[in-house]
Amino acid sequence: MSADGMRVRREVLGSAHVDGVRVDEFTADFQDLITRYAWGEIWTRPGLDRRTRSCITLAMLAALHHDDELAMHVQAALHNGLTHEEIKEVLLQVAIYAGVPAANRAFGVARKVLDQVE
């Protein structure tokens, strides 16, 4: 796996999350793929800071109804310095451009994560 990708993955998601991912013969190639490309190629690019990447990621995951990934990235957004208020603003933006039902569900997912960290 990419050393840069794994470093960034740990910095954004936290070591507890990364260490908790089940990697076995069946999932190893997929884990390598996302570590190399998502974390090693995209999240390390200089064009956007991590806060901005977190905002974009939250919006896309909410719009696409990927609730488990959204919950993980709400936590990551907090690691990247986003405030509860900024996460709320991202989800309000989702309501206008991706639909109220998508945002409603995303607010529920985010609320659960934020309740756990409060």
C-alpha positions as YAML, in Angstrom:
chain: A
units: angstrom
residues:
- id: 1
  name: MET
  ca: [0.00, 0.00, 0.00]
- id: 2
  name: SER
  ca: [1.02, 3.57, -0.57]
- id: 3
  name: ALA
  ca: [2.85, 4.99, 2.45]
- id: 4
  name: ASP
  ca: [1.58, 8.51, 1.72]
- id: 5
  name: GLY
  ca: [-1.93, 7.18, 1.22]
- id: 6
  name: MET
  ca: [-1.89, 5.29, 4.50]
- id: 7
  name: ARG
  ca: [-0.47, 8.30, 6.36]
- id: 8
  name: VAL
  ca: [-3.20, 10.59, 5.02]
- id: 9
  name: ARG
  ca: [-5.89, 7.98, 5.60]
- id: 10
  name: ARG
  ca: [-4.82, 7.73, 9.25]
- id: 11
  name: GLU
  ca: [-4.61, 11.51, 9.65]
- id: 12
  name: VAL
  ca: [-8.09, 12.06, 8.22]
- id: 13
  name: LEU
  ca: [-10.01, 9.02, 9.50]
- id: 14
  name: GLY
  ca: [-7.99, 8.26, 12.61]
- id: 15
  name: SER
  ca: [-5.87, 5.24, 13.39]
- id: 16
  name: ALA
  ca: [-8.67, 3.54, 15.32]
- id: 17
  name: HIS
  ca: [-10.84, 3.50, 12.20]
- id: 18
  name: VAL
  ca: [-8.03, 2.41, 9.88]
- id: 19
  name: ASP
  ca: [-6.87, -0.31, 12.25]
- id: 20
  name: GLY
  ca: [-10.46, -1.53, 12.57]
- id: 21
  name: VAL
  ca: [-10.90, -2.12, 8.83]
- id: 22
  name: ARG
  ca: [-11.01, -5.83, 8.10]
- id: 23
  name: VAL
  ca: [-8.33, -6.66, 5.55]
- id: 24
  name: ASP
  ca: [-8.17, -10.23, 4.39]
- id: 25
  name: GLU
  ca: [-7.49, -12.12, 1.19]
- id: 26
  name: PHE
  ca: [-10.87, -11.05, -0.22]
- id: 27
  name: THR
  ca: [-10.66, -7.33, 0.66]
- id: 28
  name: ALA
  ca: [-6.91, -6.64, 0.47]
- id: 29
  name: ASP
  ca: [-6.88, -5.57, -3.19]
- id: 30
  name: PHE
  ca: [-9.79, -3.17, -2.64]
- id: 31
  name: GLN
  ca: [-8.19, -1.66, 0.47]
- id: 32
  name: ASP
  ca: [-4.96, -1.21, -1.47]
- id: 33
  name: LEU
  ca: [-6.88, 0.48, -4.32]
- id: 34
  name: ILE
  ca: [-8.62, 3.05, -2.10]
- id: 35
  name: THR
  ca: [-5.49, 3.71, -0.07]
- id: 36
  name: ARG
  ca: [-3.41, 4.34, -3.19]
- id: 37
  name: TYR
  ca: [-5.93, 6.30, -5.24]
- id: 38
  name: ALA
  ca: [-8.37, 8.00, -2.86]
- id: 39
  name: TRP
  ca: [-5.92, 8.75, -0.06]
- id: 40
  name: GLY
  ca: [-2.57, 8.66, -1.89]
- id: 41
  name: GLU
  ca: [-3.53, 10.42, -5.13]
- id: 42
  name: ILE
  ca: [-6.58, 12.61, -4.48]
- id: 43
  name: TRP
  ca: [-6.42, 13.62, -0.79]
- id: 44
  name: THR
  ca: [-2.70, 14.49, -1.15]
- id: 45
  name: ARG
  ca: [-3.13, 16.82, -4.14]
- id: 46
  name: PRO
  ca: [-2.17, 20.43, -3.39]
- id: 47
  name: GLY
  ca: [-5.12, 22.08, -5.18]
- id: 48
  name: LEU
  ca: [-7.57, 21.87, -2.26]
- id: 49
  name: ASP
  ca: [-7.03, 21.78, 1.47]
- id: 50
  name: ARG
  ca: [-8.45, 18.97, 3.59]
- id: 51
  name: ARG
  ca: [-11.28, 21.10, 4.97]
- id: 52
  name: THR
  ca: [-12.49, 21.79, 1.43]
- id: 53
  name: ARG
  ca: [-12.10, 18.15, 0.43]
- id: 54
  name: SER
  ca: [-14.15, 17.19, 3.49]
- id: 55
  name: CYS
  ca: [-16.94, 19.61, 2.51]
- id: 56
  name: ILE
  ca: [-17.07, 18.21, -1.01]
- id: 57
  name: THR
  ca: [-16.98, 14.63, 0.24]
- id: 58
  name: LEU
  ca: [-19.80, 15.22, 2.73]
- id: 59
  name: ALA
  ca: [-21.97, 16.79, 0.03]
- id: 60
  name: MET
  ca: [-21.39, 13.99, -2.47]
- id: 61
  name: LEU
  ca: [-21.94, 11.19, 0.04]
- id: 62
  name: ALA
  ca: [-25.13, 12.85, 1.29]
- id: 63
  name: ALA
  ca: [-26.42, 13.38, -2.25]
- id: 64
  name: LEU
  ca: [-25.66, 9.79, -3.22]
- id: 65
  name: HIS
  ca: [-27.23, 8.34, -0.03]
- id: 66
  name: HIS
  ca: [-24.04, 6.62, 1.12]
- id: 67
  name: ASP
  ca: [-24.92, 6.83, 4.80]
- id: 68
  name: ASP
  ca: [-22.19, 4.61, 6.27]
- id: 69
  name: GLU
  ca: [-19.48, 6.48, 4.38]
- id: 70
  name: LEU
  ca: [-21.17, 9.77, 5.29]
- id: 71
  name: ALA
  ca: [-20.99, 8.93, 9.00]
- id: 72
  name: MET
  ca: [-17.30, 8.08, 8.64]
- id: 73
  name: HIS
  ca: [-16.64, 11.34, 6.80]
- id: 74
  name: VAL
  ca: [-18.57, 13.47, 9.31]
- id: 75
  name: GLN
  ca: [-16.03, 12.22, 11.84]
- id: 76
  name: ALA
  ca: [-13.23, 12.88, 9.34]
- id: 77
  name: ALA
  ca: [-14.53, 16.41, 8.76]
- id: 78
  name: LEU
  ca: [-14.23, 17.05, 12.48]
- id: 79
  name: HIS
  ca: [-10.64, 15.74, 12.36]
- id: 80
  name: ASN
  ca: [-10.04, 18.16, 9.48]
- id: 81
  name: GLY
  ca: [-11.22, 21.09, 11.56]
- id: 82
  name: LEU
  ca: [-14.80, 21.59, 10.37]
- id: 83
  name: THR
  ca: [-17.18, 22.83, 13.01]
- id: 84
  name: HIS
  ca: [-20.68, 21.53, 13.62]
- id: 85
  name: GLU
  ca: [-21.94, 24.77, 12.06]
- id: 86
  name: GLU
  ca: [-19.90, 24.21, 8.88]
- id: 87
  name: ILE
  ca: [-21.13, 20.62, 8.56]
- id: 88
  name: LYS
  ca: [-24.68, 21.93, 8.93]
- id: 89
  name: GLU
  ca: [-24.05, 24.48, 6.16]
- id: 90
  name: VAL
  ca: [-22.77, 21.77, 3.81]
- id: 91
  name: LEU
  ca: [-25.91, 19.71, 4.42]
- id: 92
  name: LEU
  ca: [-28.16, 22.74, 3.86]
- id: 93
  name: GLN
  ca: [-26.42, 23.18, 0.50]
- id: 94
  name: VAL
  ca: [-27.21, 19.53, -0.24]
- id: 95
  name: ALA
  ca: [-30.91, 20.22, 0.40]
- id: 96
  name: ILE
  ca: [-31.02, 22.79, -2.37]
- id: 97
  name: TYR
  ca: [-28.92, 21.00, -4.98]
- id: 98
  name: ALA
  ca: [-29.57, 17.31, -4.24]
- id: 99
  name: GLY
  ca: [-32.98, 17.43, -2.61]
- id: 100
  name: VAL
  ca: [-34.59, 17.77, 0.78]
- id: 101
  name: PRO
  ca: [-34.96, 13.98, 1.34]
- id: 102
  name: ALA
  ca: [-31.21, 13.47, 0.81]
- id: 103
  name: ALA
  ca: [-30.39, 16.28, 3.21]
- id: 104
  name: ASN
  ca: [-32.96, 15.10, 5.75]
- id: 105
  name: ARG
  ca: [-31.37, 11.67, 5.86]
- id: 106
  name: ALA
  ca: [-27.87, 13.17, 5.95]
- id: 107
  name: PHE
  ca: [-28.79, 15.42, 8.89]
- id: 108
  name: GLY
  ca: [-29.93, 12.30, 10.75]
- id: 109
  name: VAL
  ca: [-26.65, 10.51, 10.04]
- id: 110
  name: ALA
  ca: [-24.60, 13.56, 11.02]
- id: 111
  name: ARG
  ca: [-26.63, 14.13, 14.20]
- id: 112
  name: LYS
  ca: [-25.81, 10.60, 15.40]
- id: 113
  name: VAL
  ca: [-22.09, 11.13, 14.85]
- id: 114
  name: LEU
  ca: [-22.08, 14.59, 16.41]
- id: 115
  name: ASP
  ca: [-24.03, 13.31, 19.43]
- id: 116
  name: GLN
  ca: [-21.32, 10.69, 19.98]
- id: 117
  name: VAL
  ca: [-18.54, 13.29, 20.04]
- id: 118
  name: GLU
  ca: [-20.34, 15.83, 22.24]
...
